[in-house]
Amino acid sequence: MTDQPLLVIIDAANVVGSVPDGWWRDRRGAAERLRDRLARDGLPGHEGPVELVLVVEGAAKGVESVPGVRVVEAPGSGDDRIVEAVTEAGDRPVLVITADRELRRRVSESGAEVAGPRTVRGPS
């Protein structure tokens, strides 16, 4: 185990897509709004330091990192990049935020915990 902060990897496409608020008209803008909410609110309900990583893909590429949220662009599949990030974390504790069942299975096999989009989106 390590004394590094919890690594929280957010599946931007899945979290943004979890609420039908018109995100499909501006995927990059929706990812930027999620990034800004994460930078402002952190991981609601979690005590202690966290490192937030937002994985974007496709039309959401071009979103910049901001203090408190590192943005990672997936060169191909966002799911594959998330699995790679979990593997790269080694013994570090990792929480992946997604509702994607197959991705949840894959990252769990690599030792990550999983939680759904409401973890970072809230009930609204």
Secondary structure, DSSP 8 states (H G I E B T S, - for coil): ---S-EEEEEEHHHHHTTS-SSGGG-HHHHHHHHHHHHHHH-STT--S-EEEEEEE-GGGTT---BTTEEEEE-SS-HHHHHHHHHHHTTTS-EEEE---HHHHHHHHHTT-EEE-THHHH---
